[in-house]
Amino acid sequence: MSATALADPTSPGDLSNTAAIAVHELVHRYGDRTALTGVSFEVRAAELFGLLGPNGSGKTTMFRILSTLMVPVAGHAIILGHDGAKDPSQLRREIGVVFQAQSIDLKLTAAENLQHQGHLYGLRGSALSRRIKEILERVGLADRANDKAETFSGGMQRRLELAKGLLHGPRVLLLDEPTTGLDPGARRDLWQYLRVLRDEEHVTVLVTTHLMEEAER
C-alpha cells in the first residue's frame, strides 16, 4: 500500500504544521498473513490525502485501525493527538467516518437518518434540528429532507452518507472507497465537495482508493 497526498502544496493545509494524522511504523497481521508492514505517513491539518493501492493491499485494514475498529499489532496511529488504540471513545467524538458499505436506512427519510445519527452523539431537540437542516443544505439535499432514502440516486445516497459523517462537526473525515458504485458525474461532484471541505471549512480528509485516476486529481 502506498500513501499519496492529494493536496496542492499551497493549499490551506499550510495553515498548520501540526499533523492531524500521524501513523508510525504500523504493523498488522492476520495469522501468518501480513497486511501492513511498518507503514508511516503524516497528514497535515486541512489536507486532502489519499491512500492508494490495489485491492488486497491493506487499505481497508489501515482504515479500520484509523477508525478505531481494529488495534494494530505494532506501531501507532495518532489522530488529533489521540491514540485510537488507547482512547477510542474520545477519538470517535472527533472524527467522521464513511465506510464503503452502505450505512443509511433506505426506509427512513434523509432527516430521519440524520436524527438517529445525531442521537448517537448526544444531540437532541432544536439544536439537532438546526444541524440537520444545515448539513442537508451543505450536501445539496435540503429539498429532499422528507423523502425516503430508497428514492435517492446512488450519488444522493452517498451524499447522505457524507452528511451522517459530518453531522457532529468532525475535524477529520475518513472515507473508505467513497466513489464505489457512483457514475462519473456523481464521482466528480463528490471530489468537488471534498475539496470544498478542505478549502473552506479546513476539514482534514483521508480517502482510500484503488483508482489511479482519482489519486491523480
C-alpha positions in Angstrom: 0.0 0.0 0.0 1.3 3.5 -0.8 0.2 6.8 0.7 -0.3 9.7 -1.7 -1.1 13.3 -0.7 -3.8 14.8 -2.9 -3.4 18.4 -1.7 -1.7 21.3 -3.5 1.4 22.4 -1.6 -0.1 25.8 -1.4 -3.5 24.6 -0.1 -5.0 25.5 3.3 -3.0 22.5 4.6 -0.3 25.1 5.2 -2.4 26.8 7.8 -0.9 24.4 10.3 2.4 22.5 10.5 0.9 20.1 13.0 -0.1 16.7 11.7 -3.8 15.9 12.1 -3.0 12.2 11.5 0.4 10.7 12.3 1.0 7.0 11.5 4.3 5.5 12.7 5.6 2.0 11.8 2.2 0.5 11.8 2.1 -3.3 11.6 -0.9 -5.7 11.4 -1.2 -9.4 10.7 -4.0 -11.9 10.2 -2.4 -15.1 11.4 0.6 -15.8 9.2 -0.5 -13.2 6.6 0.9 -9.7 7.0 -1.4 -6.8 5.9 0.7 -3.9 7.0 4.5 -3.8 7.4 5.9 -0.7 9.1 3.6 1.9 7.4 4.4 5.5 8.3 2.9 8.8 7.0 1.5 12.1 8.2 -1.5 14.2 7.1 -1.5 17.9 7.8 -4.4 19.8 9.1 -6.9 20.7 6.3 -5.3 18.4 3.8 -6.9 16.1 1.3 -4.9 12.9 1.5 -5.2 9.6 -0.4 -4.2 6.1 0.5 -3.6 4.5 -2.9 -3.2 0.8 -3.5 -4.8 -2.2 -5.3 -7.4 -4.4 -3.8 -5.9 -6.5 -1.1 -3.0 -4.1 -0.4 -4.0 -3.3 3.2 -6.1 -0.1 2.7 -9.1 -1.4 4.5 -7.0 -2.7 7.4 -5.4 0.7 7.7 -8.9 2.4 7.5 -10.2 0.1 10.3 -7.3 1.0 12.5 -7.7 4.7 11.9 -11.4 4.5 12.6 -10.8 2.7 15.9 -12.4 -0.6 14.8 -9.1 -2.5 15.0 -6.0 -2.4 17.1 -2.6 -2.8 15.3 -0.1 -5.5 16.2 2.6 -2.8 16.5 3.1 0.9 15.8 0.9 3.9 16.5 -1.9 5.8 14.7 -2.4 9.2 16.3 -5.4 11.4 15.2 -5.8 14.9 16.7 -3.5 13.9 19.5 -5.4 10.7 20.4 -4.2 7.2 20.1 -7.1 5.2 18.8 -5.9 2.0 20.4 -5.7 3.7 23.9 -8.5 6.2 23.7 -11.1 5.1 21.1 -14.1 6.7 22.7 -12.7 10.2 22.8 -11.4 9.9 19.2 -14.7 8.7 17.9 -16.3 12.0 19.0 -13.8 14.0 16.9 -13.7 12.1 13.6 -16.3 11.4 11.0 -16.3 8.0 9.2 -17.9 7.0 5.9 -17.5 3.3 5.2 -17.5 1.7 1.8 -20.6 -0.4 2.8 -23.9 1.5 2.9 -25.0 2.5 6.4 -28.1 4.6 5.7 -31.5 3.1 6.3 -33.3 3.2 3.0 -36.7 3.0 4.6 -36.1 6.2 6.6 -36.1 9.8 5.2 -32.9 11.8 4.9 -33.8 13.8 8.0 -34.7 10.6 10.0 -31.4 9.0 9.1 -29.6 12.1 10.5 -31.8 12.3 13.5 -30.8 8.8 14.6 -27.1 9.6 13.9 -27.4 12.8 16.0 -28.7 10.8 19.0 -25.6 8.7 18.9 -23.6 11.9 19.6 -25.9 13.3 22.2 -27.6 15.8 20.0 -31.3 16.5 20.8 -34.2 18.9 20.2 -33.9 22.2 18.4 -30.1 22.0 18.2 -30.2 18.8 16.3 -33.0 20.0 14.0 -30.9 23.1 13.1 -27.9 20.9 12.5 -29.8 18.5 10.3 -31.1 21.4 8.2 -27.6 22.9 7.9 -25.9 19.7 6.9 -28.6 18.8 4.3 -28.2 22.2 2.7 -24.4 21.7 2.7 -24.6 18.4 0.8 -27.4 19.6 -1.5 -30.2 17.5 -0.1 -32.3 20.2 1.7 -35.2 19.8 -0.7 -35.3 16.0 -0.2 -35.2 16.1 3.6 -38.5 14.3 4.0 -38.1 11.8 1.2 -37.1 8.2 1.9 -33.5 7.4 1.0 -34.7 4.5 -1.2 -36.0 7.1 -3.7 -32.5 8.7 -4.0 -29.9 8.0 -6.7 -26.6 6.4 -5.9 -24.9 9.7 -5.8 -27.6 11.2 -3.5 -27.3 8.3 -1.1 -23.6 8.8 -1.0 -24.1 12.5 -0.1 -26.4 11.4 2.7 -23.7 9.1 3.9 -21.4 12.1 4.0 -24.0 14.1 5.9 -24.0 11.4 8.5 -20.3 11.5 8.8 -20.2 15.3 9.1 -23.3 15.8 11.3 -21.3 16.2 14.6 -18.8 18.6 13.1 -15.6 16.4 13.0 -12.2 18.0 12.3 -11.1 14.8 10.5 -13.2 12.9 7.9 -12.2 9.3 6.9 -13.7 7.8 3.7 -13.2 4.2 2.5 -13.5 3.9 -1.3 -16.2 6.6 -1.3 -16.8 6.6 -5.1 -17.6 2.8 -5.3 -20.8 2.4 -7.4 -21.1 6.0 -8.5 -21.4 7.2 -12.0 -18.8 9.6 -13.4 -20.9 12.7 -12.7 -21.5 11.7 -9.1 -17.8 10.9 -8.6 -16.9 14.4 -9.9 -19.4 16.0 -7.6 -18.1 14.1 -4.6 -14.5 15.1 -5.2 -15.6 18.7 -5.7 -17.4 18.6 -2.3 -14.3 17.1 -0.6 -12.2 20.0 -1.9 -14.8 22.5 -0.5 -14.5 20.8 2.9 -10.7 21.2 2.7 -10.5 24.7 1.3 -13.5 26.4 3.0 -14.0 24.5 6.2 -10.5 23.3 6.8 -11.6 19.7 7.5 -8.8 17.1 7.1 -9.9 14.4 4.7 -8.4 11.0 4.2 -9.6 8.8 1.4 -8.8 5.2 0.4 -8.9 4.4 -3.3 -7.6 1.8 -5.8 -8.1 4.1 -8.8 -5.0 5.9 -10.1 -7.1 8.5 -11.9 -8.6 9.5 -8.6 -5.2 9.8 -6.9 -4.0 12.0 -9.9 -6.7 14.5 -9.1 
